Amino acid sequence: MQEAKLEIREGSWEALGPEATEIRRVVFIEEQGVSREEEWDGRDGDCHHFLALKDGRPVGTARLLPDAHIGRVAVLDWARGQGIGVALMRAAIEAARRHGHSAVALAAQTHALAFYARLGFEAHGPEFLDAGIPHRNMRLLLGDS
């Protein structure tokens, strides 16, 4: 059996938005109960976007804000546990490095703290609620690597 091919595309909201919208709708709005108003914050046009495709099928997304925050990391339920989230994060981190940022930050859902920690992120500050979901802020220094 041939291994599934994973591709990460980078681009604007205009280019990747249709597929990213559907993934975020399913993961955040349907699965996690985030309101449409909170999910669609009006910042997508300013962001650098990432779209993961498995065998050509859109399965995950993330965005990099101009201030080097990574957000809206989402992988469809059936595609989780296959390295897609890691590939999206690595692409976003590398893009931040290319854009000259010395660090990246994110607000992690607390259930995902270990996932981000494995990528080198360190949690700081107290737990807080965002869209009714517990989060903690995390940061990764990029250095010169």
N, CA, C and O atoms as CSV, one atom per row, in Angstrom:
chain,resi,resn,atom,element,x,y,z
A,1,MET,N,N,0.840,-1.183,0.000
A,1,MET,CA,C,0.000,0.000,0.000
A,1,MET,C,C,0.883,1.245,0.000
A,1,MET,O,O,1.850,1.312,0.759
A,2,GLN,N,N,0.572,2.210,-0.823
A,2,GLN,CA,C,1.348,3.435,-0.948
A,2,GLN,C,C,1.013,4.390,0.199
A,2,GLN,O,O,-0.151,4.545,0.568
A,3,GLU,N,N,2.052,5.032,0.763
A,3,GLU,CA,C,1.841,5.980,1.844
A,3,GLU,C,C,1.198,7.252,1.291
A,3,GLU,O,O,1.520,7.706,0.194
A,4,ALA,N,N,0.282,7.813,2.080
A,4,ALA,CA,C,-0.414,9.033,1.669
A,4,ALA,C,C,0.574,10.189,1.578
A,4,ALA,O,O,1.472,10.315,2.410
A,5,LYS,N,N,0.407,11.022,0.573
A,5,LYS,CA,C,1.287,12.167,0.350
A,5,LYS,C,C,0.729,13.376,1.096
A,5,LYS,O,O,-0.450,13.708,0.976
A,6,LEU,N,N,1.610,14.034,1.876
A,6,LEU,CA,C,1.228,15.236,2.600
A,6,LEU,C,C,1.896,16.438,1.960
A,6,LEU,O,O,3.108,16.449,1.746
A,7,GLU,N,N,1.095,17.450,1.657
A,7,GLU,CA,C,1.592,18.685,1.061
A,7,GLU,C,C,1.119,19.853,1.915
A,7,GLU,O,O,-0.036,19.886,2.341
A,8,ILE,N,N,2.013,20.818,2.169
A,8,ILE,CA,C,1.637,22.044,2.869
A,8,ILE,C,C,1.737,23.187,1.871
A,8,ILE,O,O,2.810,23.456,1.330
A,9,ARG,N,N,0.617,23.858,1.630
A,9,ARG,CA,C,0.601,25.036,0.755
A,9,ARG,C,C,0.608,26.284,1.630
A,9,ARG,O,O,0.031,26.304,2.717
A,10,GLU,N,N,1.275,27.326,1.132
A,10,GLU,CA,C,1.298,28.617,1.811
A,10,GLU,C,C,0.710,29.658,0.880
A,10,GLU,O,O,0.877,29.588,-0.338
A,11,GLY,N,N,0.016,30.632,1.470
A,11,GLY,CA,C,-0.502,31.691,0.628
A,11,GLY,C,C,-1.435,32.633,1.343
A,11,GLY,O,O,-1.530,32.638,2.571
A,12,SER,N,N,-2.119,33.427,0.554
A,12,SER,CA,C,-3.041,34.439,1.056
A,12,SER,C,C,-4.389,33.796,1.396
A,12,SER,O,O,-4.660,32.648,1.043
A,13,TRP,N,N,-5.216,34.568,2.088
A,13,TRP,CA,C,-6.576,34.129,2.377
A,13,TRP,C,C,-7.359,33.968,1.077
A,13,TRP,O,O,-8.183,33.061,0.958
A,14,GLU,N,N,-7.107,34.837,0.109
A,14,GLU,CA,C,-7.804,34.729,-1.171
A,14,GLU,C,C,-7.508,33.379,-1.830
A,14,GLU,O,O,-8.392,32.766,-2.429
A,15,ALA,N,N,-6.264,32.923,-1.715
A,15,ALA,CA,C,-5.873,31.668,-2.359
A,15,ALA,C,C,-6.323,30.440,-1.571
A,15,ALA,O,O,-6.782,29.460,-2.157
A,16,LEU,N,N,-6.192,30.489,-0.259
A,16,LEU,CA,C,-6.421,29.282,0.554
A,16,LEU,C,C,-7.693,29.341,1.395
A,16,LEU,O,O,-8.071,28.351,2.021
A,17,GLY,N,N,-8.344,30.482,1.411
A,17,GLY,CA,C,-9.506,30.675,2.266
A,17,GLY,C,C,-10.661,29.717,2.080
A,17,GLY,O,O,-11.222,29.256,3.074
A,18,PRO,N,N,-11.046,29.390,0.847
A,18,PRO,CA,C,-12.199,28.492,0.707
A,18,PRO,C,C,-12.013,27.151,1.429
A,18,PRO,O,O,-12.916,26.696,2.131
A,19,GLU,N,N,-10.860,26.527,1.260
A,19,GLU,CA,C,-10.610,25.245,1.925
A,19,GLU,C,C,-10.404,25.435,3.427
A,19,GLU,O,O,-10.911,24.649,4.228
A,20,ALA,N,N,-9.659,26.479,3.810
A,20,ALA,CA,C,-9.405,26.734,5.230
A,20,ALA,C,C,-10.702,27.038,5.968
A,20,ALA,O,O,-10.887,26.605,7.105
A,21,THR,N,N,-11.597,27.781,5.326
A,21,THR,CA,C,-12.890,28.112,5.936
A,21,THR,C,C,-13.643,26.852,6.306
A,21,THR,O,O,-14.178,26.754,7.410
A,22,GLU,N,N,-13.694,25.899,5.413
A,22,GLU,CA,C,-14.449,24.669,5.668
A,22,GLU,C,C,-13.830,23.881,6.815
A,22,GLU,O,O,-14.557,23.380,7.672
A,23,ILE,N,N,-12.509,23.760,6.853
A,23,ILE,CA,C,-11.835,23.022,7.927
A,23,ILE,C,C,-12.109,23.708,9.267
A,23,ILE,O,O,-12.465,23.047,10.243
A,24,ARG,N,N,-11.945,25.031,9.316
A,24,ARG,CA,C,-12.168,25.758,10.563
A,24,ARG,C,C,-13.632,25.698,10.990
A,24,ARG,O,O,-13.923,25.625,12.184
A,25,ARG,N,N,-14.545,25.728,10.041
A,25,ARG,CA,C,-15.975,25.616,10.378
A,25,ARG,C,C,-16.250,24.290,11.076
A,25,ARG,O,O,-16.918,24.244,12.110
A,26,VAL,N,N,-15.724,23.209,10.494
A,26,VAL,CA,C,-15.959,21.878,11.056
A,26,VAL,C,C,-15.307,21.735,12.429
A,26,VAL,O,O,-15.950,21.293,13.381
A,27,VAL,N,N,-14.018,22.112,12.535
A,27,VAL,CA,C,-13.278,21.888,13.780
A,27,VAL,C,C,-13.718,22.844,14.887
A,27,VAL,O,O,-14.048,22.406,15.989
A,28,PHE,N,N,-13.724,24.132,14.605
A,28,PHE,CA,C,-13.976,25.099,15.669
A,28,PHE,C,C,-15.459,25.329,15.943
A,28,PHE,O,O,-15.879,25.326,17.100
A,29,ILE,N,N,-16.248,25.527,14.905
A,29,ILE,CA,C,-17.652,25.867,15.101
A,29,ILE,C,C,-18.482,24.627,15.423
A,29,ILE,O,O,-19.210,24.611,16.415
A,30,GLU,N,N,-18.379,23.583,14.591
A,30,GLU,CA,C,-19.185,22.380,14.828
A,30,GLU,C,C,-18.654,21.550,15.988
A,30,GLU,O,O,-19.398,21.231,16.916
A,31,GLU,N,N,-17.373,21.198,15.941
A,31,GLU,CA,C,-16.813,20.262,16.915
A,31,GLU,C,C,-16.625,20.907,18.296
A,31,GLU,O,O,-16.943,20.298,19.317
A,32,GLN,N,N,-16.101,22.156,18.320
A,32,GLN,CA,C,-15.754,22.767,19.598
A,32,GLN,C,C,-16.760,23.802,20.084
A,32,GLN,O,O,-16.628,24.311,21.196
A,33,GLY,N,N,-17.753,24.118,19.278
A,33,GLY,CA,C,-18.805,25.020,19.709
A,33,GLY,C,C,-18.427,26.491,19.770
A,33,GLY,O,O,-19.075,27.265,20.474
A,34,VAL,N,N,-17.390,26.889,19.044
A,34,VAL,CA,C,-16.994,28.295,18.974
A,34,VAL,C,C,-18.035,29.036,18.132
A,34,VAL,O,O,-18.493,28.523,17.111
A,35,SER,N,N,-18.403,30.243,18.565
A,35,SER,CA,C,-19.388,31.004,17.798
A,35,SER,C,C,-18.776,31.484,16.483
A,35,SER,O,O,-17.564,31.667,16.377
A,36,ARG,N,N,-19.629,31.680,15.494
A,36,ARG,CA,C,-19.163,32.194,14.203
A,36,ARG,C,C,-18.496,33.564,14.381
A,36,ARG,O,O,-17.489,33.858,13.737
A,37,GLU,N,N,-19.060,34.390,15.252
A,37,GLU,CA,C,-18.513,35.729,15.466
A,37,GLU,C,C,-17.089,35.667,16.020
A,37,GLU,O,O,-16.237,36.466,15.630
A,38,GLU,N,N,-16.832,34.737,16.913
A,38,GLU,CA,C,-15.482,34.614,17.474
A,38,GLU,C,C,-14.512,33.999,16.471
A,38,GLU,O,O,-13.346,34.388,16.408
A,39,GLU,N,N,-14.992,33.046,15.693
A,39,GLU,CA,C,-14.106,32.392,14.723
A,39,GLU,C,C,-13.702,33.333,13.598
A,39,GLU,O,O,-12.529,33.387,13.229
A,40,TRP,N,N,-14.646,34.064,13.058
A,40,TRP,CA,C,-14.353,34.943,11.922
A,40,TRP,C,C,-14.076,36.356,12.449
A,40,TRP,O,O,-14.959,37.214,12.477
A,41,ASP,N,N,-12.833,36.567,12.861
A,41,ASP,CA,C,-12.435,37.785,13.565
A,41,ASP,C,C,-12.009,38.929,12.644
A,41,ASP,O,O,-11.596,39.985,13.125
A,42,GLY,N,N,-12.104,38.733,11.328
A,42,GLY,CA,C,-11.764,39.794,10.397
A,42,GLY,C,C,-10.273,39.976,10.141
A,42,GLY,O,O,-9.871,40.914,9.453
A,43,ARG,N,N,-9.448,39.080,10.693
A,43,ARG,CA,C,-7.993,39.239,10.562
A,43,ARG,C,C,-7.387,38.348,9.479
A,43,ARG,O,O,-6.191,38.445,9.204
A,44,ASP,N,N,-8.176,37.497,8.873
A,44,ASP,CA,C,-7.621,36.542,7.907
A,44,ASP,C,C,-6.935,37.201,6.723
A,44,ASP,O,O,-5.932,36.686,6.228
A,45,GLY,N,N,-7.454,38.330,6.260
A,45,GLY,CA,C,-6.851,39.012,5.121
A,45,GLY,C,C,-5.453,39.528,5.381
A,45,GLY,O,O,-4.690,39.748,4.441
A,46,ASP,N,N,-5.103,39.726,6.651
A,46,ASP,CA,C,-3.780,40.225,7.028
A,46,ASP,C,C,-2.777,39.108,7.306
A,46,ASP,O,O,-1.598,39.374,7.538
A,47,CYS,N,N,-3.232,37.885,7.283
A,47,CYS,CA,C,-2.403,36.747,7.709
A,47,CYS,C,C,-1.786,35.985,6.534
A,47,CYS,O,O,-2.238,36.077,5.393
A,48,HIS,N,N,-0.740,35.232,6.861
A,48,HIS,CA,C,-0.128,34.277,5.942
A,48,HIS,C,C,-0.757,32.931,6.311
A,48,HIS,O,O,-0.732,32.541,7.478
A,49,HIS,N,N,-1.313,32.226,5.339
A,49,HIS,CA,C,-2.073,31.002,5.621
A,49,HIS,C,C,-1.354,29.745,5.147
A,49,HIS,O,O,-0.518,29.773,4.243
A,50,PHE,N,N,-1.719,28.641,5.800
A,50,PHE,CA,C,-1.144,27.330,5.501
A,50,PHE,C,C,-2.288,26.348,5.353
A,50,PHE,O,O,-3.246,26.370,6.126
A,51,LEU,N,N,-2.180,25.485,4.353
A,51,LEU,CA,C,-3.200,24.476,4.102
A,51,LEU,C,C,-2.509,23.138,3.914
A,51,LEU,O,O,-1.636,22.994,3.059
A,52,ALA,N,N,-2.905,22.161,4.718
A,52,ALA,CA,C,-2.366,20.807,4.601
A,52,ALA,C,C,-3.294,19.982,3.732
A,52,ALA,O,O,-4.510,19.973,3.926
A,53,LEU,N,N,-2.698,19.285,2.764
A,53,LEU,CA,C,-3.456,18.380,1.902
A,53,LEU,C,C,-2.866,16.984,2.008
A,53,LEU,O,O,-1.656,16.797,1.880
A,54,LYS,N,N,-3.723,16.018,2.239
A,54,LYS,CA,C,-3.326,14.607,2.285
A,54,LYS,C,C,-3.900,13.958,1.033
A,54,LYS,O,O,-5.117,13.890,0.854
A,55,ASP,N,N,-3.020,13.490,0.183
A,55,ASP,CA,C,-3.442,12.930,-1.115
A,55,ASP,C,C,-4.333,13.911,-1.874
A,55,ASP,O,O,-5.301,13.512,-2.521
A,56,GLY,N,N,-3.994,15.199,-1.788
A,56,GLY,CA,C,-4.725,16.235,-2.503
A,56,GLY,C,C,-5.984,16.727,-1.832
A,56,GLY,O,O,-6.649,17.628,-2.344
A,57,ARG,N,N,-6.323,16.152,-0.695
A,57,ARG,CA,C,-7.566,16.504,0.013
A,57,ARG,C,C,-7.241,17.438,1.184
A,57,ARG,O,O,-6.406,17.085,2.017
A,58,PRO,N,N,-7.868,18.613,1.280
A,58,PRO,CA,C,-7.600,19.531,2.386
A,58,PRO,C,C,-7.983,18.906,3.734
A,58,PRO,O,O,-9.112,18.453,3.921
A,59,VAL,N,N,-7.019,18.890,4.674
A,59,VAL,CA,C,-7.263,18.252,5.974
A,59,VAL,C,C,-6.874,19.114,7.161
A,59,VAL,O,O,-7.260,18.814,8.291
A,60,GLY,N,N,-6.109,20.190,6.926
A,60,GLY,CA,C,-5.685,21.007,8.053
A,60,GLY,C,C,-5.308,22.400,7.617
A,60,GLY,O,O,-5.045,22.648,6.440
A,61,THR,N,N,-5.282,23.318,8.583
A,61,THR,CA,C,-4.964,24.704,8.283
A,61,THR,C,C,-4.352,25.384,9.492
A,61,THR,O,O,-4.486,24.907,10.619
A,62,ALA,N,N,-3.678,26.502,9.252
A,62,ALA,CA,C,-3.132,27.372,10.295
A,62,ALA,C,C,-2.909,28.741,9.676
A,62,ALA,O,O,-2.935,28.897,8.455
A,63,ARG,N,N,-2.686,29.743,10.545
A,63,ARG,CA,C,-2.379,31.068,10.028
A,63,ARG,C,C,-1.283,31.709,10.881
A,63,ARG,O,O,-1.134,31.415,12.067
A,64,LEU,N,N,-0.528,32.590,10.237
A,64,LEU,CA,C,0.515,33.366,10.900
A,64,LEU,C,C,0.121,34.831,10.806
A,64,LEU,O,O,0.038,35.387,9.711
A,65,LEU,N,N,-0.120,35.454,11.949
A,65,LEU,CA,C,-0.479,36.864,11.984
A,65,LEU,C,C,0.768,37.717,11.795
A,65,LEU,O,O,1.882,37.241,12.013
A,66,PRO,N,N,0.590,38.982,11.389
A,66,PRO,CA,C,1.751,39.855,11.165
A,66,PRO,C,C,2.641,40.025,12.395
A,66,PRO,O,O,3.832,40.305,12.255
A,67,ASP,N,N,2.084,39.860,13.601
A,67,ASP,CA,C,2.876,40.007,14.826
A,67,ASP,C,C,3.514,38.696,15.282
A,67,ASP,O,O,3.956,38.595,16.426
A,68,ALA,N,N,3.566,37.697,14.409
A,68,ALA,CA,C,4.197,36.389,14.652
A,68,ALA,C,C,3.413,35.493,15.608
A,68,ALA,O,O,3.986,34.587,16.214
A,69,HIS,N,N,2.131,35.732,15.747
A,69,HIS,CA,C,1.276,34.789,16.467
A,69,HIS,C,C,0.785,33.744,15.471
A,69,HIS,O,O,0.353,34.078,14.367
A,70,ILE,N,N,0.853,32.502,15.865
A,70,ILE,CA,C,0.298,31.405,15.076
A,70,ILE,C,C,-1.081,31.108,15.641
A,70,ILE,O,O,-1.256,31.031,16.857
A,71,GLY,N,N,-2.046,30.944,14.770
A,71,GLY,CA,C,-3.392,30.683,15.254
A,71,GLY,C,C,-4.207,29.864,14.286
A,71,GLY,O,O,-3.786,29.539,13.175
A,72,ARG,N,N,-5.415,29.540,14.770
A,72,ARG,CA,C,-6.392,28.801,13.970
A,72,ARG,C,C,-5.796,27.505,13.407
A,72,ARG,O,O,-6.046,27.131,12.260
A,73,VAL,N,N,-4.998,26.829,14.253
A,73,VAL,CA,C,-4.418,25.535,13.863
A,73,VAL,C,C,-5.531,24.493,14.008
A,73,VAL,O,O,-6.053,24.280,15.102
A,74,ALA,N,N,-5.883,23.855,12.904
A,74,ALA,CA,C,-6.992,22.903,12.918
A,74,ALA,C,C,-6.718,21.756,11.954
A,74,ALA,O,O,-6.272,21.965,10.826
A,75,VAL,N,N,-6.995,20.543,12.419
A,75,VAL,CA,C,-6.880,19.344,11.584
A,75,VAL,C,C,-8.197,18.574,11.734
A,75,VAL,O,O,-8.693,18.374,12.842
A,76,LEU,N,N,-8.737,18.158,10.616
A,76,LEU,CA,C,-9.987,17.387,10.662
A,76,LEU,C,C,-9.814,16.142,11.520
A,76,LEU,O,O,-8.756,15.513,11.515
A,77,ASP,N,N,-10.858,15.796,12.253
A,77,ASP,CA,C,-10.826,14.711,13.232
A,77,ASP,C,C,-10.227,13.412,12.667
A,77,ASP,O,O,-9.359,12.807,13.295
A,78,TRP,N,N,-10.681,12.995,11.509
A,78,TRP,CA,C,-10.243,11.705,10.952
A,78,TRP,C,C,-8.780,11.720,10.527
A,78,TRP,O,O,-8.188,10.660,10.324
A,79,ALA,N,N,-8.185,12.908,10.387
A,79,ALA,CA,C,-6.800,13.019,9.918
A,79,ALA,C,C,-5.812,13.289,11.053
A,79,ALA,O,O,-4.615,13.422,10.801
A,80,ARG,N,N,-6.281,13.371,12.281
A,80,ARG,CA,C,-5.391,13.663,13.416
A,80,ARG,C,C,-4.489,12.466,13.721
A,80,ARG,O,O,-4.806,11.320,13.402
A,81,GLY,N,N,-3.355,12.775,14.351
A,81,GLY,CA,C,-2.419,11.720,14.743
A,81,GLY,C,C,-1.545,11.231,13.606
A,81,GLY,O,O,-0.908,10.184,13.726
A,82,GLN,N,N,-1.502,11.972,12.495
A,82,GLN,CA,C,-0.721,11.553,11.327
A,82,GLN,C,C,0.401,12.535,10.992
A,82,GLN,O,O,0.976,12.481,9.905
A,83,GLY,N,N,0.712,13.441,11.941
A,83,GLY,CA,C,1.804,14.385,11.721
A,83,GLY,C,C,1.407,15.641,10.970
A,83,GLY,O,O,2.272,16.447,10.628
A,84,ILE,N,N,0.126,15.829,10.705
A,84,ILE,CA,C,-0.328,16.984,9.932
A,84,ILE,C,C,-0.172,18.272,10.729
A,84,ILE,O,O,0.301,19.277,10.199
A,85,GLY,N,N,-0.563,18.247,11.994
A,85,GLY,CA,C,-0.415,19.426,12.845
A,85,GLY,C,C,1.043,19.839,12.984
A,85,GLY,O,O,1.362,21.028,12.948
A,86,VAL,N,N,1.929,18.857,13.143
A,86,VAL,CA,C,3.370,19.143,13.242
A,86,VAL,C,C,3.870,19.785,11.951
A,86,VAL,O,O,4.631,20.751,11.994
A,87,ALA,N,N,3.453,19.262,10.818
A,87,ALA,CA,C,3.880,19.809,9.524
A,87,ALA,C,C,3.376,21.243,9.354
A,87,ALA,O,O,4.116,22.098,8.867
A,88,LEU,N,N,2.134,21.520,9.746
A,88,LEU,CA,C,1.597,22.873,9.674
A,88,LEU,C,C,2.384,23.815,10.574
A,88,LEU,O,O,2.729,24.925,10.167
A,89,MET,N,N,2.667,23.375,11.795
A,89,MET,CA,C,3.408,24.218,12.737
A,89,MET,C,C,4.822,24.491,12.236
A,89,MET,O,O,5.308,25.618,12.328
A,90,ARG,N,N,5.473,23.482,11.717
A,90,ARG,CA,C,6.834,23.693,11.210
A,90,ARG,C,C,6.833,24.688,10.053
A,90,ARG,O,O,7.740,25.513,9.946
A,91,ALA,N,N,5.826,24.617,9.189
A,91,ALA,CA,C,5.724,25.550,8.070
A,91,ALA,C,C,5.493,26.973,8.586
A,91,ALA,O,O,6.093,27.917,8.073
A,92,ALA,N,N,4.640,27.134,9.586
A,92,ALA,CA,C,4.363,28.461,10.139
A,92,ALA,C,C,5.593,29.025,10.848
A,92,ALA,O,O,5.895,30.211,10.717
A,93,ILE,N,N,6.295,28.192,11.590
A,93,ILE,CA,C,7.515,28.621,12.286
A,93,ILE,C,C,8.564,29.055,11.273
A,93,ILE,O,O,9.210,30.087,11.454
A,94,GLU,N,N,8.739,28.281,10.216
A,94,GLU,CA,C,9.727,28.621,9.190
A,94,GLU,C,C,9.346,29.916,8.476
A,94,GLU,O,O,10.220,30.722,8.156
A,95,ALA,N,N,8.060,30.125,8.223
A,95,ALA,CA,C,7.615,31.369,7.591
A,95,ALA,C,C,7.897,32.561,8.505
A,95,ALA,O,O,8.322,33.614,8.032
A,96,ALA,N,N,7.666,32.404,9.803
A,96,ALA,CA,C,7.963,33.488,10.750
A,96,ALA,C,C,9.456,33.806,10.732
A,96,ALA,O,O,9.850,34.972,10.767
A,97,ARG,N,N,10.273,32.777,10.678
A,97,ARG,CA,C,11.730,32.964,10.605
A,97,ARG,C,C,12.096,33.726,9.324
A,97,ARG,O,O,12.894,34.662,9.366
A,98,ARG,N,N,11.516,33.325,8.194
A,98,ARG,CA,C,11.778,34.006,6.919
A,98,ARG,C,C,11.362,35.471,6.965
A,98,ARG,O,O,11.997,36.322,6.343
A,99,HIS,N,N,10.287,35.763,7.708
A,99,HIS,CA,C,9.793,37.128,7.828
A,99,HIS,C,C,10.586,37.941,8.840
A,99,HIS,O,O,10.265,39.105,9.083
A,100,GLY,N,N,11.616,37.348,9.432
A,100,GLY,CA,C,12.512,38.080,10.319
A,100,GLY,C,C,12.107,38.128,11.779
A,100,GLY,O,O,12.676,38.907,12.543
A,101,HIS,N,N,11.143,37.322,12.188
A,101,HIS,CA,C,10.724,37.319,13.592
A,101,HIS,C,C,11.720,36.535,14.444
A,101,HIS,O,O,12.285,35.539,13.992
A,102,SER,N,N,11.930,36.989,15.671
A,102,SER,CA,C,12.855,36.314,16.588
A,102,SER,C,C,12.144,35.298,17.471
A,102,SER,O,O,12.789,34.489,18.138
A,103,ALA,N,N,10.815,35.342,17.474
A,103,ALA,CA,C,10.018,34.409,18.273
A,103,ALA,C,C,8.634,34.299,17.652
A,103,ALA,O,O,8.204,35.172,16.898
A,104,VAL,N,N,7.944,33.209,17.981
A,104,VAL,CA,C,6.541,33.047,17.619
A,104,VAL,C,C,5.764,32.763,18.895
A,104,VAL,O,O,6.301,32.225,19.863
A,105,ALA,N,N,4.491,33.134,18.877
A,105,ALA,CA,C,3.645,32.943,20.043
A,105,ALA,C,C,2.318,32.355,19.603
A,105,ALA,O,O,1.946,32.426,18.432
A,106,LEU,N,N,1.614,31.775,20.556
A,106,LEU,CA,C,0.286,31.253,20.289
A,106,LEU,C,C,-0.461,31.114,21.594
A,106,LEU,O,O,0.137,31.093,22.670
A,107,ALA,N,N,-1.766,31.020,21.491
A,107,ALA,CA,C,-2.634,30.720,22.618
A,107,ALA,C,C,-3.112,29.289,22.403
A,107,ALA,O,O,-3.917,29.013,21.514
A,108,ALA,N,N,-2.602,28.387,23.232
A,108,ALA,CA,C,-2.895,26.959,23.053
A,108,ALA,C,C,-4.075,26.527,23.903
A,108,ALA,O,O,-4.171,26.879,25.079
A,109,GLN,N,N,-4.972,25.761,23.299
A,109,GLN,CA,C,-5.985,25.097,24.111
A,109,GLN,C,C,-5.228,24.177,25.072
A,109,GLN,O,O,-4.278,23.506,24.668
A,110,THR,N,N,-5.646,24.144,26.340
A,110,THR,CA,C,-4.853,23.424,27.342
A,110,THR,C,C,-4.680,21.942,27.007
A,110,THR,O,O,-3.660,21.354,27.366
A,111,HIS,N,N,-5.637,21.335,26.337
A,111,HIS,CA,C,-5.481,19.923,25.977
A,111,HIS,C,C,-4.352,19.715,24.971
A,111,HIS,O,O,-3.871,18.594,24.804
A,112,ALA,N,N,-3.918,20.804,24.290
A,112,ALA,CA,C,-2.874,20.698,23.267
A,112,ALA,C,C,-1.508,21.209,23.756
A,112,ALA,O,O,-0.577,21.314,22.957
A,113,LEU,N,N,-1.372,21.526,25.046
A,113,LEU,CA,C,-0.103,22.058,25.557
A,113,LEU,C,C,1.067,21.119,25.259
A,113,LEU,O,O,2.131,21.571,24.835
A,114,ALA,N,N,0.878,19.827,25.476
A,114,ALA,CA,C,1.976,18.868,25.254
A,114,ALA,C,C,2.383,18.823,23.782
A,114,ALA,O,O,3.565,18.678,23.471
A,115,PHE,N,N,1.416,18.945,22.881
A,115,PHE,CA,C,1.710,18.962,21.442
A,115,PHE,C,C,2.662,20.105,21.122
A,115,PHE,O,O,3.682,19.895,20.466
A,116,TYR,N,N,2.338,21.314,21.579
A,116,TYR,CA,C,3.181,22.472,21.292
A,116,TYR,C,C,4.513,22.396,22.038
A,116,TYR,O,O,5.540,22.829,21.516
A,117,ALA,N,N,4.504,21.853,23.245
A,117,ALA,CA,C,5.750,21.707,24.014
A,117,ALA,C,C,6.735,20.812,23.266
A,117,ALA,O,O,7.942,21.054,23.300
A,118,ARG,N,N,6.231,19.787,22.596
A,118,ARG,CA,C,7.116,18.892,21.824
A,118,ARG,C,C,7.792,19.637,20.672
A,118,ARG,O,O,8.841,19.212,20.188
A,119,LEU,N,N,7.192,20.748,20.233
A,119,LEU,CA,C,7.779,21.570,19.176
A,119,LEU,C,C,8.712,22.645,19.736
A,119,LEU,O,O,9.287,23.430,18.982
A,120,GLY,N,N,8.858,22.675,21.072
A,120,GLY,CA,C,9.764,23.620,21.715
A,120,GLY,C,C,9.097,24.823,22.342
A,120,GLY,O,O,9.785,25.672,22.908
A,121,PHE,N,N,7.783,24.927,22.261
A,121,PHE,CA,C,7.080,26.057,22.866
A,121,PHE,C,C,7.063,25.917,24.384
A,121,PHE,O,O,7.002,24.809,24.917
A,122,GLU,N,N,7.118,27.057,25.071
A,122,GLU,CA,C,7.043,27.084,26.525
A,122,GLU,C,C,5.824,27.895,26.944
A,122,GLU,O,O,5.594,28.999,26.450
A,123,ALA,N,N,5.048,27.326,27.863
A,123,ALA,CA,C,3.859,28.003,28.369
A,123,ALA,C,C,4.261,29.077,29.372
A,123,ALA,O,O,5.239,28.923,30.103
A,124,HIS,N,N,3.493,30.173,29.400
A,124,HIS,CA,C,3.729,31.222,30.386
A,124,HIS,C,C,2.404,31.890,30.706
A,124,HIS,O,O,1.479,31.890,29.894
A,125,GLY,N,N,2.327,32.450,31.885
A,125,GLY,CA,C,1.118,33.146,32.307
A,125,GLY,C,C,0.024,32.189,32.757
A,125,GLY,O,O,0.161,30.971,32.644
A,126,PRO,N,N,-1.049,32.750,33.263
A,126,PRO,CA,C,-2.151,31.936,33.783
A,126,PRO,C,C,-3.028,31.358,32.673
A,126,PRO,O,O,-3.002,31.815,31.531
A,127,GLU,N,N,-3.791,30.358,33.037
A,127,GLU,CA,C,-4.807,29.813,32.134
A,127,GLU,C,C,-5.911,30.851,31.973
A,127,GLU,O,O,-6.223,31.577,32.917
A,128,PHE,N,N,-6.503,30.926,30.782
A,128,PHE,CA,C,-7.600,31.858,30.520
A,128,PHE,C,C,-8.588,31.205,29.565
A,128,PHE,O,O,-8.272,30.217,28.903
A,129,LEU,N,N,-9.788,31.769,29.505
A,129,LEU,CA,C,-10.815,31.261,28.600
A,129,LEU,C,C,-10.841,32.089,27.325
A,129,LEU,O,O,-10.827,33.319,27.369
A,130,ASP,N,N,-10.878,31.404,26.191
A,130,ASP,CA,C,-11.078,32.049,24.894
A,130,ASP,C,C,-12.161,31.236,24.202
A,130,ASP,O,O,-12.012,30.028,24.011
A,131,ALA,N,N,-13.236,31.888,23.831
A,131,ALA,CA,C,-14.394,31.212,23.234
A,131,ALA,C,C,-14.905,30.102,24.146
A,131,ALA,O,O,-15.411,29.082,23.678
A,132,GLY,N,N,-14.763,30.319,25.481
A,132,GLY,CA,C,-15.230,29.344,26.461
A,132,GLY,C,C,-14.323,28.131,26.623
A,132,GLY,O,O,-14.677,27.184,27.325
A,133,ILE,N,N,-13.151,28.151,25.976
A,133,ILE,CA,C,-12.221,27.019,26.002
A,133,ILE,C,C,-10.965,27.437,26.765
A,133,ILE,O,O,-10.401,28.491,26.471
A,134,PRO,N,N,-10.500,26.624,27.759
A,134,PRO,CA,C,-9.285,26.970,28.497
A,134,PRO,C,C,-8.055,26.997,27.584
A,134,PRO,O,O,-7.845,26.095,26.772
A,135,HIS,N,N,-7.248,28.056,27.736
A,135,HIS,CA,C,-6.035,28.264,26.944
A,135,HIS,C,C,-4.888,28.691,27.860
A,135,HIS,O,O,-5.103,29.101,29.001
A,136,ARG,N,N,-3.663,28.584,27.333
A,136,ARG,CA,C,-2.479,29.219,27.931
A,136,ARG,C,C,-1.648,29.793,26.805
A,136,ARG,O,O,-1.602,29.241,25.705
A,137,ASN,N,N,-0.994,30.901,27.086
A,137,ASN,CA,C,-0.079,31.488,26.109
A,137,ASN,C,C,1.204,30.675,26.078
A,137,ASN,O,O,1.663,30.167,27.101
A,138,MET,N,N,1.779,30.561,24.877
A,138,MET,CA,C,3.030,29.826,24.697
A,138,MET,C,C,3.917,30.622,23.744
A,138,MET,O,O,3.434,31.399,22.921
A,139,ARG,N,N,5.220,30.410,23.877
A,139,ARG,CA,C,6.193,31.153,23.044
A,139,ARG,C,C,7.334,30.234,22.665
A,139,ARG,O,O,7.721,29.344,23.422
A,140,LEU,N,N,7.868,30.470,21.470
A,140,LEU,CA,C,9.048,29.748,20.976
A,140,LEU,C,C,10.035,30.780,20.448
A,140,LEU,O,O,9.719,31.542,19.534
A,141,LEU,N,N,11.251,30.800,21.039
A,141,LEU,CA,C,12.317,31.650,20.512
A,141,LEU,C,C,12.894,30.968,19.289
A,141,LEU,O,O,13.138,29.761,19.308
A,142,LEU,N,N,13.115,31.728,18.221
A,142,LEU,CA,C,13.553,31.126,16.959
A,142,LEU,C,C,15.065,31.034,16.839
A,142,LEU,O,O,15.563,30.097,16.215
A,143,GLY,N,N,15.798,31.950,17.401
A,143,GLY,CA,C,17.251,31.869,17.317
A,143,GLY,C,C,17.720,31.939,15.872
A,143,GLY,O,O,17.024,32.463,15.002
A,144,ASP,N,N,18.900,31.407,15.634
A,144,ASP,CA,C,19.529,31.491,14.313
A,144,ASP,C,C,19.524,30.173,13.555
A,144,ASP,O,O,20.228,30.042,12.554
A,145,SER,N,N,18.756,29.201,14.001
A,145,SER,CA,C,18.807,27.882,13.352
A,145,SER,C,C,18.188,27.873,11.985
A,145,SER,O,O,18.162,26.833,11.327
